[in-house]
Amino acid sequence: WRGGGGAPAAGTPPAAAPPAQGGAGSWVASDAAARLIGVAITAAAFGNAWQGSVFIQDDQVAIVGNKDVTGETPWGRVVTSDFWGTDMWSDVSHRSYRPVTIAYLRLFVGAFGLCAPCLKVGNIAWHALNTVLVHVVCRRVVFKGQPSGAPLSLWAMVLFALHPVHTESVDGLVGVADLMSMAFALVALWRYDAAAPWHSALALAAAFLSKELGLTALVPYLFLVHHRADLPSRGVRVGVSVAAAGACLAWRSYLSGGGLRSNVVHGFKIADNLIPFIEDRASYVLTIVHVWWVYLVMLVCPVWLSGEYTLNAVPAVEPTAGNAAWLGGFAAACAAVVAAIAWRGAFPARFAALFFLAAFFPSSQVPFHPGAYIAERLMYMPSLGFCVFVAFVAGGAGAPRIPPLSSAVLGALAVWYATLTWDRNYYWRSGELLFGRAIEVYPNSSRANLNAAIPLIQGGDRAKADAALRMVRRSREVYPEFCQPDYWEARYYLDHAKNLTRSKELFWKATKCRELQHYSHAYHALERIHEAEMNAWPRNPVHQADLANLLVHLSRFPEAERHALQCLDKLAAQRKADGAPPPSQYPWAPKDVDFAYALAAARNAAAQRARPAERALQILGRHAESGGRAPLSAQRDAAVGLLSQLGVKIERRKV
């Protein structure tokens, strides 16, 4: 702290706090009254958040479609599955291990059902709790012993309660992971000097098991323990907390298959985070520094918040001299500020900087590349350091009284934050509003254009669907490598334009898209289309042949064999009724129809490894009986050709 006399040395939190002395916060009669104010302003700022709440984006997967949340799986799976309901040891697991959050959601959904407004109210309650805990930590730890500790704690709490960057964590239902992790982290810091060291250790473990970012609270916890020279059992406290964190990491590693790398989320695509895919080293470094700049703007001037920052919303930085100059200067300025705080800063400033850097480090793209390129929710925990620092500096940096002008500035900032938060809540009422706003902020965001179009295509309004089609095409135009637009354009032609031919072409193209299982959805849509065509034209065998070939692609060989056989029976009956005309008189491709069954069953035989050559001959013999005119030698050649395509090498004489 600043000042002379009996004040503690800089960087050492005192053991006792003197009473608050006047200043802008003197009208607050007690800490309880201040915390009631925190709850009240939180409820007021988010008072419009729960109205019209729906499940948006990740909510659909992590909550609505997660059987661990809806209670369709045993409770034991909560501790062995990732946040999305996939086994942690699975190759396709997201590696987001948050069993405490999943347990909360399961209990909540069990009590209230899949009620989006109810979950939103729960999130607001968690944020209000965090607001209160921020005040507790500020009064008992950060500003303890400060002459103006009471008003500084109040302002830090107010800024945290109202900051617009928190809207994604509060309004997005899956954001409860951030809220819960922050709550347990604050409890760990509050109880750092408790008589029982396991209090903080247990809270740190719960923070980590709510969301991985909670583990970063271990750094400010160790900082507090280290700087309390009069704290008893400091070694025990450090050992217990580090052991708890290590045990959580070890358990997570075991579930993920072992190894340090298993604790890092990996396997993402450029649609999630473009930085690992930047080949130019200079552009790679400049883009990382630019990400830091975007996050700083979120905190300092949260006007341009967006629900989406990927796929050209914030593109990679070109390695030009101008970009290198300003981004290099920004990085140098950040380093200088941190160094100055570490060297000469008062304890509150040092705590704020350390808390921010520790919580931001996993999202900084430096230690590893997280699954999110840029996301507002990743600023929920680091924002505490920002709010504490702003309150401390604007409040006079430890002066005995907060200057009136500082109080006016902080008050104006709080009103501005509250206005932006209230406005931002409105956009979180639906995906259409959220991503429509994202397009206004980042019109070149491929994913924002697509996400804005999806709810319009899913709706029944043709005019809105036509507008959505333009967004889908814009999404593909901005980022041609993005494959998801193919599926949604196919949905438009199927559901609105009623163009089956075009929709099937696009669905087949979408089967190559491995993002968010769009290939699976495309195959399912094609199966439904072929079944509908079969029902509409039952005597036309080509539709059943199409279905058989689709089932072959899905490796559903027995079903493919059954449909292909029925197709050939229909074809034989039609040829007999028509007097067996030559194939050229048919409006469809008879060769594809004739060989549908042969292809399906030959692949089935190869898959089963049960006398594939003999099985192929039997199949092709059935084909010949159904109207084929080719001699047996040609059938043998066809069998060899089919099986060789499957990797089954058979000599002609053995066939």
C-alpha positions as CSV (number, residue, x, y, z in Angstrom):
1,W,0.0,0.0,0.0
2,R,0.9,3.6,-0.4
3,G,1.4,5.9,2.6
4,G,3.7,5.9,5.6
5,G,3.3,5.5,9.3
6,G,2.1,2.1,10.4
7,A,0.8,1.0,6.9
8,P,2.0,-2.4,5.8
9,A,4.7,-2.8,3.3
10,A,3.7,-2.9,-0.3
11,G,2.6,-6.4,-1.4
12,T,1.8,-7.6,2.1
13,P,-1.9,-8.0,3.1
14,P,-2.5,-6.9,6.7
15,A,-4.0,-9.1,9.4
16,A,-6.7,-6.6,10.4
17,A,-8.8,-4.0,8.6
18,P,-9.6,-0.5,10.0
19,P,-13.0,0.9,9.7
20,A,-14.0,2.6,6.4
21,Q,-13.3,6.3,6.4
22,G,-15.8,8.5,4.7
23,G,-15.5,9.0,1.0
24,A,-18.0,8.1,-1.7
25,G,-18.9,4.8,0.0
26,S,-19.6,6.2,3.5
27,W,-23.3,6.1,2.9
28,V,-23.2,2.3,2.8
29,A,-24.0,1.4,6.4
30,S,-22.6,-2.1,6.3
31,D,-21.2,-4.9,4.2
32,A,-24.6,-6.6,4.2
33,A,-26.2,-3.5,2.7
34,A,-23.5,-3.4,0.0
35,R,-24.2,-7.0,-0.9
36,L,-27.9,-6.4,-1.1
37,I,-27.2,-3.6,-3.5
38,G,-25.1,-6.1,-5.6
39,V,-28.0,-8.5,-5.7
40,A,-30.4,-5.8,-6.6
41,I,-28.4,-4.3,-9.5
42,T,-27.7,-7.8,-10.9
43,A,-31.4,-8.6,-10.9
44,A,-32.2,-5.2,-12.4
45,A,-29.5,-5.4,-15.2
46,F,-30.6,-8.9,-16.2
47,G,-34.3,-8.4,-15.5
48,N,-35.1,-8.7,-19.2
49,A,-32.9,-11.8,-19.8
50,W,-35.3,-14.6,-18.9
51,Q,-38.2,-13.3,-21.1
52,G,-38.5,-15.4,-24.2
53,S,-35.6,-17.6,-23.3
54,V,-34.9,-20.5,-25.7
55,F,-32.2,-23.1,-26.1
56,I,-29.6,-21.6,-28.5
57,Q,-26.7,-23.2,-30.2
58,D,-24.6,-25.2,-27.7
59,D,-27.6,-25.4,-25.4
60,Q,-29.2,-27.8,-27.8
61,V,-26.3,-30.3,-27.6
62,A,-25.0,-29.9,-24.0
63,I,-28.5,-29.7,-22.4
64,V,-31.4,-30.8,-24.6
65,G,-29.5,-33.5,-26.4
66,N,-27.3,-34.6,-23.5
67,K,-28.7,-37.8,-21.9
68,D,-26.5,-37.3,-18.8
69,V,-28.5,-34.1,-18.2
70,T,-32.0,-35.3,-19.0
71,G,-31.5,-38.3,-16.8
72,E,-31.6,-41.1,-19.4
73,T,-28.3,-42.5,-18.3
74,P,-27.1,-43.8,-14.9
75,W,-25.6,-41.3,-12.5
76,G,-22.2,-43.0,-12.8
77,R,-21.9,-41.6,-16.4
78,V,-21.8,-38.1,-15.0
79,V,-18.2,-38.6,-13.8
80,T,-17.0,-40.5,-16.9
81,S,-18.5,-38.3,-19.7
82,D,-17.5,-35.0,-21.2
83,F,-19.7,-31.9,-21.1
84,W,-21.5,-33.0,-24.3
85,G,-22.4,-36.5,-23.0
86,T,-19.6,-38.5,-24.8
87,D,-17.3,-40.9,-23.0
88,M,-14.1,-39.1,-22.1
89,W,-12.0,-41.9,-23.5
90,S,-13.8,-41.7,-26.9
91,D,-11.7,-40.5,-29.9
92,V,-14.5,-38.0,-30.7
93,S,-14.7,-36.6,-27.1
94,H,-14.5,-32.9,-26.7
95,R,-12.4,-33.4,-23.6
96,S,-14.4,-30.8,-21.7
97,Y,-14.7,-32.5,-18.3
98,R,-17.3,-30.7,-16.1
99,P,-19.0,-33.3,-13.9
100,V,-20.1,-30.8,-11.2
101,T,-21.9,-28.6,-13.8
102,I,-23.5,-31.7,-15.4
103,A,-24.7,-32.9,-11.9
104,Y,-26.2,-29.4,-11.2
105,L,-28.0,-29.4,-14.6
106,R,-29.3,-32.9,-14.1
107,L,-30.8,-32.0,-10.7
108,F,-32.2,-28.8,-12.1
109,V,-33.8,-30.4,-15.2
110,G,-35.1,-33.2,-13.0
111,A,-36.8,-30.7,-10.8
112,F,-38.1,-28.2,-13.4
113,G,-37.8,-30.0,-16.7
114,L,-36.2,-28.6,-19.9
115,C,-37.4,-25.1,-19.1
116,A,-35.1,-22.5,-20.7
117,P,-36.5,-19.5,-18.7
118,C,-36.0,-21.5,-15.5
119,L,-32.4,-22.3,-16.4
120,K,-31.9,-18.6,-17.2
121,V,-33.2,-17.5,-13.8
122,G,-30.8,-20.0,-12.3
123,N,-27.9,-18.5,-14.2
124,I,-28.9,-15.0,-13.0
125,A,-28.9,-16.3,-9.4
126,W,-25.4,-17.8,-9.9
127,H,-24.2,-14.4,-11.2
128,A,-25.8,-12.6,-8.3
129,L,-24.0,-15.0,-5.9
130,N,-20.7,-14.3,-7.7
131,T,-21.4,-10.6,-7.3
132,V,-21.8,-11.0,-3.6
133,L,-18.6,-13.2,-3.4
134,V,-16.7,-10.6,-5.3
135,H,-17.5,-8.1,-2.6
136,V,-16.6,-10.6,0.1
137,V,-13.2,-11.3,-1.5
138,C,-12.5,-7.6,-2.0
139,R,-13.4,-6.6,1.6
140,R,-11.7,-9.6,3.3
141,V,-8.7,-10.0,1.0
142,V,-8.0,-7.5,-1.8
143,F,-8.8,-4.2,-0.1
144,K,-8.4,-5.4,3.4
145,G,-6.7,-2.6,5.4
146,Q,-7.3,0.0,2.8
147,P,-8.5,3.4,4.1
148,S,-11.2,3.4,1.4
149,G,-11.7,-0.4,1.3
150,A,-15.4,-0.3,1.7
151,P,-16.2,2.0,-1.3
152,L,-13.5,0.4,-3.5
153,S,-15.0,-3.0,-2.8
154,L,-18.5,-1.7,-3.6
155,W,-17.3,-0.2,-6.9
156,A,-15.4,-3.4,-7.9
157,M,-18.6,-5.4,-7.2
158,V,-20.8,-3.0,-9.1
159,L,-18.6,-3.1,-12.2
160,F,-18.4,-6.9,-12.1
161,A,-22.2,-7.2,-11.7
162,L,-23.0,-5.0,-14.7
163,H,-20.2,-5.7,-17.2
164,P,-21.7,-6.5,-20.6
165,V,-19.1,-9.1,-21.4
166,H,-20.8,-11.4,-18.9
167,T,-24.0,-11.7,-20.9
168,E,-22.8,-14.7,-22.8
169,S,-22.2,-16.6,-19.6
170,V,-25.4,-15.5,-18.0
171,D,-27.7,-15.5,-21.0
172,G,-26.3,-18.6,-22.7
173,L,-27.6,-21.5,-20.6
174,V,-24.4,-23.6,-21.0
175,G,-22.6,-20.6,-19.5
176,V,-23.6,-21.9,-16.0
177,A,-20.2,-23.7,-16.2
178,D,-18.4,-20.4,-16.1
179,L,-20.7,-19.1,-13.3
180,M,-20.2,-22.2,-11.1
181,S,-16.5,-22.3,-11.7
182,M,-16.1,-18.7,-10.7
183,A,-18.2,-19.1,-7.6
184,F,-16.1,-22.0,-6.3
185,A,-12.9,-20.1,-7.2
186,L,-14.0,-17.1,-5.2
187,V,-14.9,-19.3,-2.2
188,A,-11.3,-20.7,-2.4
189,L,-9.8,-17.2,-2.3
190,W,-12.2,-16.1,0.5
191,R,-11.3,-19.0,2.7
192,Y,-7.5,-19.0,1.9
193,D,-6.7,-18.2,5.6
194,A,-9.3,-20.5,7.1
195,A,-8.3,-22.7,10.0
196,A,-8.9,-25.8,8.0
197,P,-6.8,-25.8,4.8
198,W,-9.0,-28.3,3.1
199,H,-11.8,-25.6,2.6
200,S,-9.9,-23.9,-0.2
201,A,-8.6,-27.2,-1.6
202,L,-12.1,-28.5,-1.9
203,A,-13.4,-25.3,-3.5
204,L,-10.5,-25.3,-6.0
205,A,-11.3,-28.9,-7.0
206,A,-15.0,-28.0,-7.4
207,A,-14.0,-25.0,-9.5
208,F,-11.9,-27.1,-11.8
209,L,-14.6,-29.8,-12.1
210,S,-17.2,-27.1,-13.0
211,K,-15.0,-25.8,-15.8
212,E,-11.3,-26.3,-16.5
213,L,-10.6,-22.6,-16.2
214,G,-11.3,-22.8,-12.5
215,L,-7.9,-24.4,-11.9
216,T,-6.3,-21.0,-12.6
217,A,-7.6,-19.8,-9.3
218,L,-4.8,-21.8,-7.7
219,V,-2.3,-19.1,-8.8
220,P,-3.8,-16.2,-6.9
221,Y,-4.5,-18.6,-4.0
222,L,-0.8,-19.4,-3.8
223,F,0.0,-15.7,-4.1
224,L,-2.2,-14.9,-1.1
225,V,-0.7,-17.7,1.0
226,H,2.8,-16.6,0.1
227,H,2.3,-13.0,1.0
228,R,0.8,-13.7,4.4
229,A,3.9,-14.1,6.5
230,D,1.9,-14.5,9.7
231,L,-0.4,-17.2,8.2
232,P,0.0,-20.5,10.1
233,S,0.7,-23.7,8.3
234,R,1.5,-22.1,5.0
235,G,3.3,-25.2,3.7
236,V,0.4,-27.4,4.5
237,R,-2.0,-25.1,2.7
238,V,0.2,-25.1,-0.4
239,G,0.6,-28.8,-0.3
240,V,-3.1,-29.6,0.2
241,S,-4.3,-27.2,-2.6
242,V,-1.6,-28.4,-5.1
243,A,-2.4,-32.1,-4.2
244,A,-6.1,-31.4,-4.8
245,A,-5.4,-29.8,-8.2
246,G,-3.0,-32.7,-9.1
247,A,-5.6,-35.3,-8.2
248,C,-8.2,-33.7,-10.4
249,L,-5.8,-33.5,-13.3
250,A,-4.7,-37.1,-12.8
251,W,-8.3,-38.3,-12.8
252,R,-9.0,-36.4,-15.9
253,S,-6.0,-37.8,-17.6
254,Y,-7.0,-41.3,-16.6
255,L,-10.4,-40.8,-18.1
256,S,-8.9,-39.3,-21.3
257,G,-6.5,-42.1,-21.9
258,G,-3.5,-40.9,-20.0
259,G,-0.7,-38.5,-20.8
260,L,-0.4,-34.7,-20.4
261,R,-1.7,-34.1,-23.9
262,S,-5.0,-35.8,-22.9
263,N,-5.7,-32.8,-20.7
264,V,-5.7,-30.5,-23.7
265,V,-8.7,-30.2,-26.0
266,H,-7.4,-31.1,-29.5
267,G,-8.7,-32.2,-32.8
268,F,-10.5,-29.0,-33.7
269,K,-11.0,-27.7,-37.2
270,I,-10.3,-24.3,-38.6
271,A,-14.0,-23.4,-38.0
272,D,-13.3,-23.6,-34.3
273,N,-9.9,-21.9,-34.1
274,L,-7.9,-20.7,-37.1
275,I,-4.6,-20.0,-35.4
276,P,-3.2,-23.6,-35.5
277,F,-3.8,-23.6,-39.2
278,I,-1.8,-20.4,-40.0
279,E,1.4,-21.5,-41.8
280,D,3.2,-18.2,-41.9
281,R,5.1,-17.7,-38.6
282,A,4.8,-13.9,-38.6
283,S,1.1,-14.0,-39.3
284,Y,0.7,-16.6,-36.6
285,V,2.3,-14.4,-33.9
286,L,0.6,-11.2,-35.0
287,T,-2.8,-13.0,-35.0
288,I,-2.3,-14.2,-31.4
289,V,-1.4,-10.6,-30.3
290,H,-4.5,-9.3,-32.2
291,V,-6.6,-11.8,-30.2
292,W,-5.3,-10.1,-27.1
293,W,-6.3,-6.8,-28.5
294,V,-9.8,-8.0,-29.2
295,Y,-10.2,-9.3,-25.7
296,L,-9.0,-6.0,-24.2
297,V,-11.5,-4.1,-26.3
298,M,-14.2,-6.4,-25.0
299,L,-13.4,-5.3,-21.5
300,V,-12.6,-1.6,-22.0
301,C,-15.3,-0.8,-24.6
302,P,-17.8,-3.6,-24.8
303,V,-19.9,-2.1,-27.6
304,W,-19.0,-4.5,-30.4
305,L,-20.0,-7.8,-28.7
306,S,-20.8,-10.6,-31.1
307,G,-22.1,-14.1,-30.7
308,E,-19.6,-15.4,-33.2
309,Y,-15.9,-14.5,-33.9
310,T,-14.8,-17.4,-36.1
311,L,-14.5,-18.0,-39.8
312,N,-13.4,-14.6,-41.1
313,A,-15.1,-12.5,-38.4
314,V,-11.7,-11.7,-37.0
315,P,-9.4,-12.9,-39.8
316,A,-5.7,-13.8,-39.6
317,V,-3.5,-10.7,-39.5
318,E,-1.3,-10.1,-42.6
319,P,2.4,-9.8,-41.8
320,T,2.8,-6.3,-43.0
321,A,5.1,-3.7,-41.5
322,G,2.2,-1.6,-40.3
323,N,0.5,-4.5,-38.5
324,A,3.8,-5.6,-37.0
325,A,4.4,-2.0,-35.7
326,W,1.1,-1.4,-33.9
327,L,0.6,-4.9,-32.6
328,G,4.3,-5.1,-31.5
329,G,3.8,-1.8,-29.7
330,F,0.6,-3.0,-28.1
331,A,2.4,-6.2,-26.8
332,A,5.3,-4.1,-25.5
333,A,2.9,-1.7,-23.7
334,C,1.1,-4.7,-22.1
335,A,4.5,-6.1,-20.9
336,A,5.5,-2.7,-19.6
337,V,2.3,-2.3,-17.6
338,V,2.6,-5.8,-16.1
339,A,6.2,-5.2,-15.2
340,A,5.5,-1.9,-13.5
341,I,2.6,-3.4,-11.5
342,A,4.8,-6.3,-10.4
343,W,7.7,-4.1,-9.4
344,R,6.1,-1.0,-7.8
345,G,2.4,-1.8,-7.7
346,A,0.3,-1.8,-4.5
347,F,-1.1,-5.1,-3.4
348,P,-4.6,-4.7,-4.9
349,A,-3.1,-3.8,-8.3
350,R,-0.8,-6.8,-8.1
351,F,-3.6,-9.1,-7.1
352,A,-5.8,-7.8,-9.9
353,A,-3.1,-8.2,-12.5
354,L,-2.1,-11.7,-11.4
355,F,-5.7,-12.9,-11.2
356,F,-6.4,-11.5,-14.8
357,L,-3.2,-13.0,-16.2
358,A,-3.8,-16.4,-14.6
359,A,-7.4,-16.7,-15.7
360,F,-6.6,-15.4,-19.2
361,F,-3.5,-17.5,-19.9
362,P,-5.4,-20.6,-21.0
363,S,-7.4,-18.5,-23.5
364,S,-4.4,-16.5,-24.8
365,Q,-3.4,-19.1,-27.5
366,V,0.1,-19.2,-25.9
367,P,0.3,-22.5,-23.9
368,F,-2.0,-24.3,-26.3
369,H,-4.8,-23.6,-28.8
370,P,-8.2,-23.9,-27.1
371,G,-11.3,-25.0,-28.9
372,A,-12.6,-21.4,-29.1
373,Y,-10.8,-18.8,-31.2
374,I,-12.4,-15.8,-29.4
375,A,-15.4,-16.0,-27.0
376,E,-16.9,-13.6,-24.5
377,R,-17.5,-16.3,-22.0
378,L,-13.8,-16.8,-21.7
379,M,-13.6,-13.3,-20.1
380,Y,-16.0,-14.0,-17.3
381,M,-13.3,-15.0,-14.8
382,P,-10.5,-12.7,-16.0
383,S,-12.9,-9.7,-15.9
384,L,-12.7,-9.8,-12.1
385,G,-9.1,-8.7,-12.3
386,F,-10.1,-5.9,-14.7
387,C,-12.9,-4.6,-12.5
388,V,-10.7,-4.6,-9.3
389,F,-8.0,-2.8,-11.2
390,V,-10.3,-0.1,-12.6
391,A,-12.0,0.4,-9.2
392,F,-8.6,0.7,-7.5
393,V,-7.0,3.1,-10.0
394,A,-10.1,5.2,-10.6
395,G,-10.7,5.3,-6.8
396,G,-7.4,7.0,-6.1
397,A,-5.0,4.0,-6.0
398,G,-5.3,3.6,-2.2
399,A,-5.9,7.3,-1.3
400,P,-7.7,7.8,2.1
401,R,-10.8,9.1,0.3
402,I,-12.2,8.5,-3.1
403,P,-12.2,11.9,-5.0
404,P,-15.7,13.0,-6.0
405,L,-14.7,13.1,-9.7
406,S,-13.6,9.5,-9.4
407,S,-16.9,8.5,-7.9
408,A,-18.7,10.3,-10.8
409,V,-16.6,8.5,-13.4
410,L,-17.2,5.1,-11.8
411,G,-20.9,5.9,-11.5
412,A,-21.1,6.9,-15.2
413,L,-19.2,3.7,-16.2
414,A,-21.6,1.6,-14.1
415,V,-24.6,3.2,-15.8
416,W,-23.1,2.7,-19.2
417,Y,-22.4,-1.0,-18.5
418,A,-25.9,-1.5,-17.2
419,T,-27.4,0.0,-20.4
420,L,-25.2,-2.2,-22.6
421,T,-26.1,-5.3,-20.6
422,W,-29.8,-4.6,-20.7
423,D,-29.6,-4.1,-24.5
424,R,-27.4,-7.2,-25.0
425,N,-29.8,-9.4,-23.1
426,Y,-32.4,-8.7,-25.8
427,Y,-30.3,-10.4,-28.5
428,W,-30.0,-13.6,-26.5
429,R,-33.7,-14.3,-26.8
430,S,-33.3,-16.2,-30.0
431,G,-30.7,-17.4,-32.5
432,E,-32.2,-15.2,-35.1
433,L,-31.6,-12.1,-33.0
434,L,-28.3,-13.2,-31.7
435,F,-26.6,-14.0,-35.0
436,G,-28.4,-11.2,-36.8
437,R,-26.6,-8.8,-34.4
438,A,-23.4,-10.8,-35.0
439,I,-23.7,-10.0,-38.8
440,E,-24.1,-6.3,-38.0
441,V,-20.9,-6.4,-36.0
442,Y,-18.9,-8.8,-38.3
443,P,-20.7,-8.9,-41.7
444,N,-17.9,-11.1,-43.1
445,S,-18.4,-13.9,-40.5
446,S,-19.2,-17.0,-42.4
447,R,-20.5,-18.9,-39.4
448,A,-22.6,-15.9,-38.2
449,N,-24.3,-15.7,-41.6
450,L,-25.0,-19.4,-41.5
451,N,-26.2,-19.4,-37.8
452,A,-28.5,-16.5,-38.6
453,A,-30.0,-18.5,-41.5
454,I,-30.6,-21.8,-39.7
455,P,-33.6,-20.8,-37.6
456,L,-35.2,-19.1,-40.6
457,I,-34.8,-22.3,-42.7
458,Q,-36.2,-24.3,-39.8
459,G,-39.2,-22.0,-39.7
460,G,-42.2,-22.1,-42.0
461,D,-42.0,-18.6,-43.5
462,R,-41.0,-18.9,-47.2
463,A,-40.0,-15.2,-47.4
464,K,-37.7,-15.5,-44.4
465,A,-36.4,-18.8,-45.8
466,D,-35.5,-17.0,-49.1
467,A,-33.6,-14.4,-47.1
468,A,-31.9,-17.2,-45.3
469,L,-30.8,-18.8,-48.6
470,R,-28.9,-15.6,-49.4
471,M,-27.2,-15.8,-46.0
472,V,-26.2,-19.4,-46.6
473,R,-24.7,-18.5,-50.0
474,R,-23.0,-15.5,-48.4
475,S,-21.5,-17.9,-45.8
476,R,-20.1,-20.1,-48.5
477,E,-18.9,-17.1,-50.5
478,V,-17.0,-15.6,-47.5
479,Y,-15.4,-19.0,-46.6
480,P,-15.6,-21.6,-49.4
481,E,-14.0,-24.3,-47.3
482,F,-16.9,-24.2,-44.8
483,C,-18.9,-27.3,-45.6
484,Q,-22.0,-26.8,-43.4
485,P,-23.8,-24.4,-45.8
486,D,-24.3,-27.4,-48.2
487,Y,-26.5,-29.1,-45.7
488,W,-28.6,-26.1,-44.9
489,E,-29.0,-25.1,-48.6
490,A,-30.2,-28.7,-49.2
491,R,-32.7,-28.2,-46.4
492,Y,-34.0,-25.1,-48.0
493,Y,-34.6,-26.8,-51.3
494,L,-36.2,-29.7,-49.6
495,D,-38.5,-27.9,-47.1
496,H,-39.3,-24.7,-48.9
497,A,-38.5,-24.9,-52.7
498,K,-39.6,-28.5,-53.0
499,N,-36.8,-29.2,-55.4
500,L,-35.9,-32.8,-54.7
501,T,-33.3,-33.1,-57.4
502,R,-31.3,-30.1,-56.1
503,S,-31.7,-31.1,-52.5
504,K,-30.4,-34.6,-53.2
505,E,-27.4,-33.2,-55.0
506,L,-26.6,-30.9,-52.0
507,F,-27.3,-33.6,-49.4
508,W,-24.8,-36.0,-51.2
509,K,-22.3,-33.1,-51.1
510,A,-23.0,-32.6,-47.4
511,T,-22.2,-36.3,-46.6
512,K,-18.6,-35.3,-46.9
513,C,-18.9,-32.7,-44.1
514,R,-17.5,-34.0,-40.8
515,E,-18.4,-30.9,-38.8
516,L,-21.2,-31.3,-36.1
517,Q,-22.2,-34.7,-37.7
518,H,-23.7,-32.9,-40.7
519,Y,-22.8,-36.0,-42.8
520,S,-25.0,-38.1,-40.5
521,H,-27.9,-35.6,-40.9
522,A,-27.4,-35.6,-44.6
523,Y,-27.5,-39.4,-44.9
524,H,-30.7,-39.4,-42.7
525,A,-32.3,-36.8,-45.0
526,L,-31.5,-38.8,-48.1
527,E,-32.9,-41.9,-46.6
528,R,-36.2,-40.2,-45.8
529,I,-36.3,-38.7,-49.4
530,H,-35.8,-42.1,-51.0
531,E,-38.4,-43.7,-48.8
532,A,-40.9,-40.9,-49.7
533,E,-40.1,-41.4,-53.4
534,M,-40.7,-45.2,-53.0
535,N,-44.0,-44.5,-51.4
536,A,-45.0,-42.0,-54.1
537,W,-43.9,-44.2,-57.1
538,P,-44.1,-47.8,-55.8
539,R,-43.7,-49.4,-59.2
540,N,-40.6,-47.5,-60.2
541,P,-37.6,-49.6,-59.1
542,V,-35.0,-46.8,-59.5
543,H,-36.0,-45.2,-56.2
544,Q,-35.6,-48.4,-54.3
545,A,-32.2,-48.9,-56.0
546,D,-31.2,-45.4,-54.8
547,L,-32.1,-46.4,-51.3
548,A,-30.1,-49.7,-51.6
549,N,-27.0,-47.8,-52.7
550,L,-27.4,-45.3,-49.9
551,L,-27.6,-48.1,-47.4
552,V,-24.4,-49.5,-48.8
553,H,-22.7,-46.2,-48.1
554,L,-23.9,-46.5,-44.5
555,S,-22.6,-50.1,-44.3
556,R,-26.1,-51.3,-43.5
557,F,-25.6,-54.3,-45.8
558,P,-28.5,-56.6,-44.9
559,E,-31.0,-53.8,-45.4
560,A,-29.3,-52.8,-48.7
561,E,-29.5,-56.4,-49.8
562,R,-33.2,-56.7,-49.0
563,H,-34.1,-53.5,-50.9
564,A,-31.9,-54.3,-53.8
565,L,-33.5,-57.7,-54.2
566,Q,-37.0,-56.1,-54.1
567,C,-35.8,-53.6,-56.7
568,L,-34.7,-56.4,-59.0
569,D,-38.1,-58.2,-58.5
570,K,-39.9,-55.0,-59.5
571,L,-37.7,-54.6,-62.5
572,A,-38.2,-58.2,-63.6
573,A,-42.0,-57.9,-63.3
574,Q,-42.0,-54.6,-65.2
575,R,-39.9,-56.1,-68.0
576,K,-42.2,-59.1,-68.2
577,A,-45.3,-56.8,-68.3
578,D,-43.7,-54.7,-71.0
579,G,-42.6,-57.7,-73.1
580,A,-39.0,-57.3,-72.0
581,P,-38.1,-54.3,-74.1
582,P,-34.4,-53.4,-74.4
583,P,-32.9,-51.3,-71.5
584,S,-32.5,-48.2,-73.7
585,Q,-36.3,-47.7,-73.6
586,Y,-36.3,-47.0,-69.9
587,P,-36.3,-43.4,-68.7
588,W,-33.9,-44.3,-65.8
589,A,-30.5,-46.0,-65.8
590,P,-31.3,-49.7,-65.9
591,K,-27.6,-50.7,-65.4
592,D,-27.6,-48.9,-62.0
593,V,-30.9,-50.5,-61.1
594,D,-29.7,-54.0,-62.2
595,F,-26.5,-53.8,-60.3
596,A,-27.8,-52.2,-57.1
597,Y,-28.4,-55.6,-55.5
598,A,-25.2,-57.1,-56.8
599,L,-23.1,-54.2,-55.4
600,A,-24.9,-54.2,-52.0
601,A,-24.7,-57.9,-51.5
602,A,-21.1,-58.2,-52.8
603,R,-20.0,-55.6,-50.3
604,N,-22.0,-57.4,-47.6
605,A,-20.2,-60.6,-48.5
606,A,-16.8,-58.9,-48.4
607,A,-17.6,-57.3,-45.1
608,Q,-18.6,-60.7,-43.6
609,R,-15.6,-62.5,-45.2
610,A,-17.8,-65.5,-45.7
611,R,-16.9,-67.1,-49.0
612,P,-17.1,-63.8,-50.9
613,A,-16.5,-65.2,-54.4
614,E,-19.2,-67.8,-54.2
615,R,-21.6,-65.3,-52.6
616,A,-20.8,-62.8,-55.4
617,L,-21.5,-65.4,-58.1
618,Q,-24.8,-66.3,-56.4
619,I,-25.8,-62.7,-56.3
620,L,-24.9,-62.1,-60.0
621,G,-26.7,-65.3,-60.9
622,R,-29.8,-63.8,-59.3
623,H,-29.2,-60.7,-61.4
624,A,-29.1,-62.8,-64.5
625,E,-32.4,-64.5,-63.7
626,S,-34.0,-61.2,-63.2
627,G,-33.5,-60.2,-66.8
628,G,-29.8,-59.9,-67.4
629,R,-28.6,-60.9,-70.9
630,A,-24.9,-61.1,-70.3
631,P,-23.2,-64.5,-70.5
632,L,-21.9,-66.2,-67.4
633,S,-18.3,-65.3,-68.2
634,A,-19.3,-61.6,-68.1
635,Q,-20.9,-62.2,-64.7
636,R,-17.7,-63.8,-63.5
637,D,-15.7,-60.8,-64.7
638,A,-18.2,-58.5,-62.9
639,A,-17.8,-60.5,-59.7
640,V,-14.1,-60.2,-59.8
641,G,-14.3,-56.5,-60.5
642,L,-16.7,-55.8,-57.7
643,L,-14.7,-57.8,-55.2
644,S,-11.4,-56.2,-56.3
645,Q,-12.9,-52.8,-55.6
646,L,-13.4,-54.0,-52.1
647,G,-9.8,-55.1,-51.7
648,V,-10.6,-58.8,-52.1
649,K,-8.0,-60.2,-54.5
650,I,-9.2,-63.4,-56.2
651,E,-7.7,-65.1,-59.3
652,R,-10.0,-65.6,-62.2
653,R,-9.5,-69.4,-62.4
654,K,-10.5,-69.8,-58.7
655,V,-13.7,-67.9,-59.4
